[in-house]
């Protein structure tokens, strides 16, 4: 617990009968709840997923430049918004120079759970900043995950998520309208470096939004087409998607957006990844994102 990492794992790696081909059903979900100062990102309670030999929901990884002045690193890669966690009041997390608090961990049986709290990430704005992830085994090769992210306090909550994907296969209960110009920071604010937006907003482009989600929609879904960009898998293992569905009943969403953002352009990384943003706005918010 001293480092701040929890992982739930299942599956195995085995050879197919009569062939030399390896079948990999290993899968996991892990959460980082350590410090976010020094050589780190502002990414407390960030989750990552691996399955079938691929990093299905990757961190953006090593930066393009190591000189401390690269705007892509400082304004985007390190920002909370570029990670699979929650942004409060349009700002990145506070600097927290300590490991946060693990509340529960159980990796036995068909239902596994991990749970951590990191209230200092947005102190004093929030009194609760907590994530609980559950891994449920369906059979030997398949699991699904349920993610509970509780945030109490503030007026703007954004649940951010991306997969290993530069293509959205489909959405459900969303009517996304393309923003013709600009970036996620606004239609009149250009994509790219901008020292007025250290929260990463100007590094998102091709913005598509639904700002009037139907109150009859109990859920909304985004389906990512996962791509093996480095061609590491066998052909019959490459038809992979990652579908996420978020409840929209007890904690209705104010806005859902899908945008493009680029990872560091090194080591054959894809040129762009698709990001989904699930947003709630209002006074004194108390949100439980359930995905």
C-alpha positions as CSV (number, residue, x, y, z in Angstrom):
1,X,0.0,0.0,0.0
2,X,2.9,2.3,0.4
3,X,3.3,3.0,-3.3
4,X,-0.4,3.5,-3.9
5,X,-1.3,0.8,-6.4
6,X,-4.2,-1.7,-6.4
7,X,-4.9,-4.3,-9.1
8,X,-7.7,-6.9,-9.7
9,X,-6.7,-9.7,-12.0
10,X,-8.1,-12.8,-13.7
11,X,-7.5,-15.1,-16.6
12,X,-4.5,-17.0,-17.8
13,X,-2.2,-17.5,-20.8
14,X,-2.2,-20.9,-22.5
15,X,-1.4,-22.6,-25.8
16,X,-4.2,-23.6,-28.1
17,X,-4.6,-27.4,-28.6
18,X,-2.5,-28.7,-31.5
19,X,-1.0,-25.3,-32.3
20,X,1.8,-23.1,-31.1
21,X,-0.6,-20.1,-30.9
22,X,-0.9,-18.6,-27.4
23,X,-4.4,-17.7,-26.1
24,X,-4.2,-14.9,-23.6
25,X,-7.3,-14.4,-21.4
26,X,-5.4,-12.4,-18.7
27,X,-7.2,-9.2,-17.8
28,X,-7.0,-6.7,-15.0
29,X,-8.1,-3.3,-13.8
30,X,-5.7,-1.3,-11.6
31,X,-6.0,2.0,-9.8
32,X,-3.3,4.5,-8.7
33,X,-3.8,6.3,-5.4
34,X,-0.2,7.4,-4.7
35,X,1.3,10.9,-4.6
36,X,1.2,13.2,-7.7
37,X,4.3,15.4,-7.3
38,X,7.8,15.1,-8.8
39,X,8.1,12.7,-11.8
40,X,4.4,12.0,-11.8
41,X,1.1,13.1,-13.3
42,X,-1.8,14.7,-11.6
43,X,-3.7,11.5,-11.8
44,X,-4.8,10.2,-8.4
45,X,-7.5,7.5,-8.6
46,X,-6.7,7.0,-12.3
47,X,-7.6,3.5,-13.6
48,X,-6.1,1.4,-16.4
49,X,-7.3,-1.8,-17.9
50,X,-5.5,-4.7,-19.7
51,X,-7.1,-7.5,-21.6
52,X,-6.2,-10.2,-24.1
53,X,-2.6,-8.9,-24.5
54,X,-3.4,-5.2,-24.9
55,X,-3.4,-2.2,-22.6
56,X,-7.1,-1.4,-23.2
57,X,-7.2,2.0,-21.4
58,X,-3.6,3.3,-21.3
59,X,-1.9,6.1,-19.5
60,X,-0.3,8.4,-22.0
61,X,3.2,7.3,-20.8
62,X,6.6,8.8,-21.5
63,X,6.7,12.5,-22.6
64,X,8.1,13.7,-26.0
65,X,10.6,16.0,-24.3
66,X,12.4,15.8,-20.9
67,X,13.4,19.4,-20.5
68,X,10.6,20.5,-18.2
69,X,9.3,23.2,-20.7
70,X,7.3,21.1,-23.2
71,X,3.8,22.5,-23.3
72,X,2.2,19.2,-24.4
73,X,3.7,17.6,-21.3
74,X,2.9,20.4,-18.8
75,X,-0.5,21.4,-20.2
76,X,-1.9,18.0,-21.3
77,X,0.0,14.8,-20.5
78,X,0.4,15.7,-16.8
79,X,-3.1,17.3,-16.5
80,X,-5.9,15.4,-14.6
81,X,-8.1,15.8,-17.7
82,X,-5.9,13.5,-19.8
83,X,-6.4,10.6,-17.3
84,X,-9.2,8.2,-16.5
85,X,-10.3,10.0,-13.3
86,X,-12.5,12.9,-12.3
87,X,-11.8,16.7,-12.7
88,X,-13.4,19.1,-10.3
89,X,-14.1,22.8,-11.0
90,X,-12.2,22.7,-14.3
91,X,-8.8,22.4,-12.5
92,X,-6.2,19.7,-12.2
93,X,-5.7,18.1,-8.8
94,X,-3.8,19.7,-6.0
95,X,-0.2,18.5,-5.4
96,X,-0.3,15.7,-2.9
97,X,3.0,14.5,-1.6
98,X,1.8,11.4,0.1
99,X,0.1,8.1,-0.6
100,X,-3.7,8.3,-0.2
101,X,-5.9,5.9,1.7
102,X,-6.8,2.3,0.7
103,X,-10.2,1.5,2.2
104,X,-11.0,-2.0,0.9
105,X,-9.2,-4.7,-1.2
106,X,-10.5,-8.2,-1.9
107,X,-9.2,-10.2,-4.9
108,X,-10.8,-13.6,-4.0
109,X,-13.7,-15.2,-5.7
110,X,-15.8,-14.3,-8.7
111,X,-16.4,-10.7,-7.4
112,X,-13.3,-8.7,-6.6
113,X,-13.2,-5.1,-5.2
114,X,-10.8,-2.3,-4.6
115,X,-11.6,1.0,-3.0
116,X,-9.5,4.1,-2.2
117,X,-10.1,7.7,-0.9
118,X,-8.1,10.8,-1.9
119,X,-9.8,13.8,-0.3
120,X,-6.6,15.9,-0.5
121,X,-6.7,15.8,-4.3
122,X,-9.3,18.6,-4.3
123,X,-9.2,19.9,-0.7
124,X,-10.9,22.1,0.5
125,X,-13.3,22.1,-2.5
126,X,-14.4,18.5,-2.0
127,X,-15.1,16.5,1.2
128,X,-15.2,13.2,-0.6
129,X,-13.1,12.1,-3.6
130,X,-13.3,8.3,-3.7
131,X,-13.3,5.5,-6.2
132,X,-14.5,1.9,-5.8
133,X,-13.9,-0.6,-8.7
134,X,-15.5,-4.0,-8.9
135,X,-14.4,-6.9,-11.2
136,X,-17.0,-9.6,-11.9
137,X,-16.0,-12.9,-13.5
138,X,-18.5,-14.1,-16.2
139,X,-16.4,-17.2,-17.2
140,X,-12.8,-18.2,-17.8
141,X,-12.2,-15.6,-20.5
142,X,-14.6,-12.7,-19.7
143,X,-15.0,-10.2,-16.9
144,X,-16.8,-6.9,-16.6
145,X,-16.1,-4.0,-14.4
146,X,-18.3,-1.7,-12.4
147,X,-16.8,1.7,-11.4
148,X,-18.2,3.9,-8.6
149,X,-16.6,7.4,-8.4
150,X,-18.0,9.6,-5.6
151,X,-17.3,13.3,-5.5
152,X,-18.9,15.6,-3.0
153,X,-18.3,19.4,-3.3
154,X,-17.7,21.8,-6.1
155,X,-19.8,23.0,-9.0
156,X,-18.3,21.1,-12.0
157,X,-17.5,17.4,-12.2
158,X,-16.0,15.7,-15.3
159,X,-15.5,12.0,-15.5
160,X,-12.9,11.5,-18.1
161,X,-12.2,8.2,-19.9
162,X,-10.2,7.0,-23.0
163,X,-9.4,3.6,-24.4
164,X,-6.7,2.4,-26.8
165,X,-8.8,3.8,-29.6
166,X,-8.9,6.5,-32.3
167,X,-12.4,5.5,-33.4
168,X,-15.8,5.5,-31.7
169,X,-17.7,2.5,-32.9
170,X,-21.0,3.9,-31.6
171,X,-23.0,5.7,-28.9
172,X,-26.3,5.1,-27.3
173,X,-28.9,7.7,-26.0
174,X,-26.6,10.5,-27.2
175,X,-27.1,13.1,-29.9
176,X,-23.6,14.5,-30.4
177,X,-23.3,17.8,-32.3
178,X,-20.0,18.7,-33.8
179,X,-18.4,22.0,-32.6
180,X,-17.2,23.5,-35.9
181,X,-14.2,25.4,-34.6
182,X,-11.8,25.7,-31.7
183,X,-11.1,23.3,-28.9
184,X,-12.7,21.9,-25.8
185,X,-11.9,25.2,-24.1
186,X,-14.3,26.9,-26.5
187,X,-15.2,27.4,-30.1
188,X,-13.1,30.6,-30.3
189,X,-10.1,29.2,-28.5
190,X,-7.6,27.4,-30.8
191,X,-6.3,23.9,-30.3
192,X,-2.7,23.6,-29.0
193,X,-0.4,25.4,-26.5
194,X,-2.1,28.0,-24.3
195,X,-0.6,29.1,-21.0
196,X,-4.1,30.3,-19.9
197,X,-5.4,26.8,-19.9
198,X,-3.1,24.6,-17.8
199,X,-6.0,22.2,-17.3
200,X,-5.6,20.6,-20.7
201,X,-8.7,22.0,-22.3
202,X,-7.0,23.4,-25.4
203,X,-5.4,20.0,-26.2
204,X,-8.7,18.5,-27.2
205,X,-10.1,19.0,-30.7
206,X,-12.8,17.7,-33.0
207,X,-15.3,18.3,-30.2
208,X,-18.7,16.6,-30.4
209,X,-21.2,17.4,-27.6
210,X,-24.6,16.5,-26.3
211,X,-25.7,19.3,-23.9
212,X,-29.4,18.2,-23.7
213,X,-29.4,14.6,-22.7
214,X,-32.9,13.2,-22.5
215,X,-34.2,12.8,-19.0
216,X,-35.8,9.5,-20.1
217,X,-32.4,8.1,-20.9
218,X,-31.5,5.9,-17.8
219,X,-28.1,5.2,-19.3
220,X,-25.7,6.5,-21.9
221,X,-23.1,4.5,-23.7
222,X,-19.9,5.0,-25.7
223,X,-18.3,2.1,-27.6
224,X,-14.6,2.4,-28.4
225,X,-13.1,0.4,-31.3
226,X,-9.8,-0.9,-29.7
227,X,-6.9,-1.0,-32.1
228,X,-3.7,-2.9,-31.9
229,X,-1.5,-0.1,-33.2
230,X,1.8,-2.0,-32.8
231,X,0.5,-5.2,-34.4
232,X,1.3,-7.4,-31.5
233,X,-1.8,-9.7,-31.6
234,X,-2.8,-12.6,-33.8
235,X,-5.4,-11.7,-36.5
236,X,-8.3,-13.6,-34.8
237,X,-7.7,-11.7,-31.5
238,X,-7.9,-8.2,-32.9
239,X,-11.7,-7.7,-33.1
240,X,-11.9,-5.9,-29.7
241,X,-14.1,-3.2,-28.4
242,X,-14.4,-1.5,-25.0
243,X,-17.9,-0.4,-24.3
244,X,-18.7,1.8,-21.3
245,X,-22.2,2.5,-20.0
246,X,-23.0,5.2,-17.4
247,X,-26.1,5.5,-15.3
248,X,-28.1,8.7,-15.9
249,X,-31.0,8.4,-13.5
250,X,-30.2,9.4,-10.0
251,X,-27.3,11.7,-11.0
252,X,-28.4,13.1,-14.4
253,X,-25.6,14.3,-16.7
254,X,-25.4,17.9,-17.9
255,X,-23.3,17.1,-20.9
256,X,-21.4,14.3,-22.7
257,X,-18.6,15.1,-25.1
258,X,-16.2,13.1,-27.3
259,X,-13.0,14.8,-28.4
260,X,-9.7,13.9,-30.0
261,X,-6.3,14.3,-28.2
262,X,-2.9,13.2,-29.1
263,X,-0.5,11.2,-26.9
264,X,3.2,11.9,-27.0
265,X,4.3,11.3,-30.6
266,X,7.0,8.7,-29.8
267,X,7.5,4.9,-30.0
268,X,4.9,4.5,-32.8
269,X,2.1,5.9,-30.6
270,X,-1.2,6.6,-32.5
271,X,-1.6,10.2,-33.7
272,X,-4.8,10.7,-31.9
273,X,-7.0,9.0,-29.2
274,X,-10.7,9.5,-28.6
275,X,-11.7,10.8,-25.2
276,X,-15.2,10.7,-23.6
277,X,-16.2,13.3,-21.0
278,X,-19.3,12.9,-18.7
279,X,-20.1,16.1,-17.0
280,X,-22.3,17.3,-14.2
281,X,-22.7,21.0,-13.3
282,X,-24.6,22.8,-10.5
283,X,-24.2,24.2,-7.0
284,X,-22.8,22.0,-4.2
285,X,-22.6,18.9,-6.3
286,X,-22.7,15.4,-4.7
287,X,-22.1,13.0,-7.6
288,X,-21.8,9.2,-7.8
289,X,-20.6,8.4,-11.3
290,X,-21.6,4.7,-11.9
291,X,-20.1,3.1,-15.0
